[in-house]
Amino acid sequence: MDKGPSSGADEELKLEKWTSVMNHIVNIHTGHGTKFTQCEHGPLVEDRKWLVKGSRPFKMVAEVVNSGYLTKDIRKLSPLHQTYGLEVYHKIVLHFAPKHTHYHFWAMYARTLLAALHYNENGQKPQACKKDGQKVWSVAYPKHRKGKHAVVKPVKVQSTFDYVAKLMTAVVTRREQFPTYTVARTDVDHNMPAAPEPLSRMYEKFDKQELIDARKSRFNTVL
């Protein structure tokens, strides 16, 4: 249930929206609270099975919804949609820096910056439209439904790469500023911070032979 983004930073409004679930499931859609007074859905015309207030199923749901630990966290829900955007960004990072390839620090750093540039330019692409103005949709079949159910997904406009032209301009400018590799290398060494050491160097050092001697087989015998 998407209570955080629609409530902004108002913690009380988030909580009232969350606890209104207990009214909604017993077919009560008004009088939820002082800030969230009624459900935002339209009229419910179709027949539905509602829980009975005070029944065992109702009490079981109430234990979850009204949990002190949960209601405390509900107040702190992010006011922004983050999960989907983060997943998209991670997908772009994997495109520029796939896990099956090892990169040294600065190569990985540069590829991560490229992923950020691409995401910033294309992360909020609008839905594509036909010439007549109708939005473009694609049909998808969820795997878990095994072809027995289909859904539509919005087709976004094509990605743009305007950031590439800006990067090329920056490369040419730097080439003109530093005419030789030696001069450019000296500038990099002077202005760029040193690459961090591998994490393994921060760990305690162990004697390899002692580790070999202590290694046991699955039958508890020294190899």
ZIMOTA-V430241 format. One record per pair of residues at least 12 apart in sequence whose ideal C-beta (glycine too) atoms are under 8 Angstrom apart, sorted by the first residue. I is the first residue (numbers start at 1). J is the second residue. Records with the same first field share a line. If there is no record, write none. Layout:
I->J / J
This chain:
1->18 / 21
3->17 / 18 / 74 / 77
4->77 / 78 / 79 / 80
5->78 / 79 / 80 / 81
7->77 / 79
8->79
9->79
10->35
11->75 / 76
12->33 / 35 / 75
13->35 / 36
14->74 / 75 / 77
15->71 / 74 / 75
16->32 / 33 / 34 / 35 / 36
17->32 / 36
18->65 / 71 / 74
19->32 / 33 / 65 / 66 / 71
20->32 / 33 / 36 / 39
21->61 / 65
22->58 / 61 / 62 / 65 / 66
24->39
25->50 / 51 / 58 / 61
26->50 / 51 / 52 / 53 / 58
27->48 / 50
29->41 / 44
85->123
88->119 / 123
89->115 / 116 / 119 / 123
92->115 / 118 / 119
93->111 / 112 / 115
95->115
96->111 / 112 / 114 / 115 / 118
97->111 / 112 / 115
104->195
105->195 / 196
106->195
117->163 / 167
118->159 / 161 / 163
120->163
121->159 / 160 / 161 / 162 / 163
122->159 / 160
125->156 / 157 / 159
126->156 / 157
127->154 / 155 / 156 / 157
128->154 / 155 / 156 / 157 / 158
135->154
136->154 / 155
137->152 / 153 / 154 / 155
138->152 / 153 / 154 / 155
139->151 / 152 / 153
140->152 / 153
